[in-house]
Amino acid sequence: MLWLLLLTLPCLGGSIPTTPDLQPGQELVGIVGGCPVSARRFPWQVSLQFYSQDSLRWKHFCGGSLIHPQWVLTAAHCLEPEELEACAFRVQVGQLRLYEDDRLLKVAQIIRHPKYNESLSAEGGGDIALLRLNAPVTLSEDIYPVSLPEASQNVSSGKTCWVTGWGDIRFKVSLPPPYHLRAVAVPIVENEACNQKYQNSSLDSASKVIKDDMLCAGRKDRDSCQGDSGGPLVCTWNCTWVQVGVVSWGINCGHHDFPGVYTRVMSYVSWIHHYVPFFPGP
């Protein structure tokens, strides 16, 4: 979610800033409220990384999803400031644990949506971006693109979807080593109801907080958190995983009054395919 601003000297080495089957009666209990992911469950999940001079290594700061062998979908706010160049980033694919046998790929191009306003950040909308990798990845059971929805697809309130990432497991509580990817099931919250919750906390209660290009999901103790930004919110339709949201912003993590806010992928499918070739999927 929207938690960090990245400051850097681009490309000079400077720092910028299958879920286990549940038994009857078991509850997924952080991501917030989640559990470790088993192999090959979410093979599109990627980690966006920057080089830290403090630790002298590439470090995770945001998530993303593989939507084509050479393209990653993420949040525009992960790529601030706008002056950042593609060579400032690396993408980790095909791994459940961070920093373990790293397969880091170079980024050739950053494309931020033109609607995104850096001064308004994620709350202004248009919080979506594409990364073109230097070369296509080799697909396998561990590395495979997620399907994109039709622009007309509707996600009904109450539908259970999944969000994944390496972010905090509670507000300001980092994911501990060995940094294993986590997932949590979250219910979709209707935009009007979500907007009402956020308006109640806004100084400008007359303005529309949850915009049409946003989607809400989550409930108390089930949410995405800091470090999950840019990662995928996926649902199943006809036995196929489809990405409907990109982790964008929110208030705290897992707060009962504030569902997580996601960029609504359906609003940007045509823009995505302006750059990204259609991938046939499984």
C-alpha positions in Angstrom: 0.0 0.0 0.0 1.1 3.6 -0.2 3.6 3.9 2.5 7.0 4.9 1.0 8.6 7.6 -1.1 11.8 6.6 -3.0 14.7 9.0 -3.2 17.7 8.1 -5.3 20.5 8.9 -7.6 19.2 6.7 -10.4 21.5 4.0 -11.7 24.5 5.1 -9.7 24.1 2.3 -7.1 22.6 4.8 -4.6 19.7 3.6 -2.4 16.2 4.2 -3.4 14.4 4.3 -0.9 -0.4 -23.1 -2.8 -1.9 -21.9 0.4 -2.1 -25.0 2.6 -5.4 -26.7 2.6 -7.4 -25.7 5.7 -9.1 -28.2 7.9 -12.8 -27.6 8.9 -13.0 -24.8 11.4 -9.6 -23.4 10.8 -9.3 -19.6 10.2 -6.5 -17.9 8.3 -4.9 -15.7 10.9 -1.0 -11.4 8.4 0.3 -9.6 4.6 -2.3 -9.0 7.6 -4.3 -12.1 8.6 -2.6 -14.4 6.0 -0.5 -17.5 5.9 2.5 -18.8 4.0 2.0 -19.7 0.4 2.7 -23.1 -0.9 4.7 -23.6 -4.1 3.2 -22.8 -7.5 0.0 -21.3 -6.1 0.6 -17.7 -7.3 3.4 -18.0 -9.9 2.8 -14.4 -11.2 3.9 -12.7 -8.0 7.0 -10.7 -8.3 9.1 -8.5 -6.0 10.3 -5.1 -7.0 13.7 -4.3 -5.5 16.2 -1.4 -5.2 19.8 -1.3 -4.2 20.5 -0.4 -0.6 23.9 1.1 0.1 23.3 0.4 3.8 23.1 -3.4 3.3 24.9 -3.5 0.0 22.2 -5.6 -1.6 19.0 -5.4 -3.6 16.0 -5.0 -1.2 12.3 -5.6 -1.6 10.1 -2.5 -1.4 6.9 -3.3 -3.5 5.1 -6.1 -5.2 4.0 -6.7 -8.7 2.5 -9.3 -11.1 3.7 -10.9 -14.2 1.0 -10.3 -16.9 3.1 -11.4 -19.9 6.5 -13.1 -20.2 8.1 -9.6 -20.6 5.8 -7.3 -18.6 5.0 -6.6 -15.0 2.0 -4.7 -13.6 2.5 -2.6 -10.5 1.5 0.6 -8.7 2.7 4.0 -10.0 3.4 5.2 -6.5 6.0 2.5 -6.2 8.0 4.2 -8.9 8.3 7.7 -7.4 9.9 10.1 -8.0 9.2 10.3 -11.7 12.9 11.0 -12.5 13.8 7.4 -11.6 15.2 5.4 -14.5 14.4 1.8 -15.3 17.9 0.7 -14.4 17.3 1.7 -10.7 15.0 -1.4 -10.3 15.3 -5.2 -10.4 12.4 -7.7 -10.4 12.5 -11.0 -8.6 10.4 -13.8 -10.2 9.6 -17.4 -9.4 10.5 -17.3 -5.7 8.5 -17.7 -2.5 11.2 -16.3 -0.3 13.0 -13.0 -0.7 16.8 -13.0 -1.0 17.1 -16.8 -1.5 18.8 -17.9 -4.7 17.8 -14.6 -6.2 16.8 -14.5 -9.8 16.8 -10.7 -10.4 15.8 -9.3 -13.8 16.7 -5.9 -15.2 14.0 -3.5 -16.2 14.1 -1.9 -19.6 11.2 0.6 -19.5 8.8 2.2 -17.0 5.4 3.3 -18.1 3.3 5.2 -15.6 -0.3 5.9 -16.4 -0.6 9.5 -17.5 -3.6 10.1 -15.1 -1.3 9.5 -12.1 -0.5 12.7 -10.3 2.6 12.4 -8.1 1.5 15.3 -5.9 -1.8 13.6 -5.2 -0.2 10.1 -5.1 -2.3 7.0 -5.0 -5.3 8.8 -3.5 -5.7 10.8 -6.7 -6.3 7.7 -8.9 -4.4 6.3 -11.8 -2.1 4.4 -9.5 -1.0 1.9 -12.1 2.2 1.3 -14.0 4.0 -1.2 -16.3 7.5 -2.4 -16.3 9.0 -4.0 -19.4 11.7 -6.5 -18.6 15.0 -6.6 -20.5 14.0 -10.0 -21.9 11.1 -12.4 -21.6 11.2 -14.8 -18.7 11.2 -18.5 -19.2 7.8 -19.8 -18.1 7.4 -22.7 -15.8 5.2 -24.0 -13.0 6.9 -21.4 -10.8 6.8 -18.5 -13.2 3.6 -17.8 -15.1 1.5 -14.7 -16.0 -1.9 -14.0 -14.4 -4.9 -13.5 -16.6 -6.4 -10.0 -17.0 -10.1 -9.3 -16.8 -12.4 -8.0 -19.4 -13.0 -4.2 -19.1 -16.7 -5.0 -18.6 -16.1 -7.5 -15.8 -17.9 -6.8 -12.5 -16.7 -7.8 -9.1 -19.6 -8.3 -6.8 -19.6 -7.2 -3.2 -18.8 -10.0 -0.8 -16.9 -12.1 -3.4 -13.8 -13.6 -1.8 -10.6 -12.8 -3.5 -6.9 -13.2 -2.6 -4.1 -10.7 -2.0 -0.4 -11.7 -1.8 2.8 -10.1 -0.8 5.9 -9.8 1.4 4.6 -6.7 3.2 4.1 -6.1 7.0 2.2 -8.7 8.9 0.7 -6.0 11.1 0.8 -2.2 11.0 4.6 -1.4 11.4 5.5 -5.0 12.1 7.7 -6.3 9.3 7.6 -9.8 7.8 10.3 -11.8 9.6 12.9 -14.1 8.0 12.9 -16.2 6.0 10.6 -13.7 4.2 8.1 -16.2 2.9 5.4 -14.9 0.5 2.0 -14.7 2.3 -1.6 -14.7 1.1 -4.9 -13.8 2.6 -8.5 -14.1 1.5 -10.4 -10.8 1.5 -14.0 -9.9 0.7 -14.8 -7.3 -1.9 -16.4 -4.2 -0.4 -18.9 -2.2 -2.5 -17.4 1.1 -3.6 -20.2 3.2 -2.1 -20.0 1.6 1.3 -16.2 1.9 1.2 -16.4 5.5 0.2 -18.7 6.2 3.2 -16.2 4.7 5.6 -13.3 6.8 4.2 -15.4 10.0 3.9 -16.2 9.8 7.6 -12.5 10.1 8.4 -11.9 12.8 5.8 -11.7 16.5 6.5 -13.5 17.1 3.3 -16.4 14.8 3.8 -18.2 16.1 0.7 -15.6 14.9 -1.8 -15.5 11.4 -3.3 -12.6 9.5 -1.7 -13.0 6.1 -3.4 -13.0 6.9 -7.1 -14.4 4.9 -10.0 -11.0 3.5 -10.9 -10.6 2.0 -7.4 -11.8 -1.2 -5.7 -12.0 -2.0 -2.0 -11.4 -5.3 -0.3 -10.7 -6.6 3.2 -12.0 -6.6 6.7 -10.7 -6.5 10.3 -7.4 -8.4 10.5 -7.5 -9.3 6.8 -5.7 -6.8 4.5 -2.6 -5.9 2.5 -0.1 -3.6 4.3 3.1 -1.7 3.8 5.4 -3.4 1.4 2.5 -5.1 -0.5 2.0 -2.1 -2.8 1.8 -2.9 -6.4 1.0 -6.5 -5.8 -2.1 -8.4 -7.2 -5.6 -8.9 -5.9 -6.9 -11.9 -7.7 -10.2 -13.7 -7.9 -11.3 -16.9 -9.7 -13.8 -17.1 -12.5 -14.5 -20.3 -14.3 -11.5 -22.0 -12.7 -9.1 -19.2 -13.8 -7.3 -16.7 -11.6 -7.9 -13.2 -12.8 -6.2 -10.0 -11.5 -8.9 -7.4 -10.6 -6.8 -5.1 -8.4 -3.4 -3.6 -7.7 -2.5 -2.9 -4.0 -2.7 0.9 -3.8 -3.4 2.6 -0.4 -5.4 2.6 2.8 -5.5 3.7 6.4 -3.5 1.4 8.8 -3.7 -2.3 8.0 -6.6 -4.6 8.8 -8.6 -1.8 10.5 -12.2 -2.8 10.9 -13.4 0.6 9.5 -11.1 0.9 6.5 -10.8 -1.8 3.8 -7.7 -1.8 1.6 -8.0 0.3 -1.6 -6.8 -1.2 -4.9 -6.5 0.2 -8.4 -9.4 -1.3 -10.4 -7.7 -3.2 -13.2 -10.8 -3.3 -15.3 -10.6 0.4 -15.7 -7.2 0.1 -17.3 -7.3 -3.0 -19.4 -7.4 -1.1 -22.7 -4.4 1.1 -21.6 -2.5 -2.0 -20.6 -3.0 -3.7 -24.0 -1.9 -0.5 -25.7 1.6 -1.6 -24.6 1.3 -5.3 -23.6 0.5 -7.9 -26.2 -2.3 -10.3 -25.4 -1.1 -13.4 -23.6 -3.2 -16.5 -24.3 -3.0 -17.8 -20.8 -3.3 -21.4 -19.7 
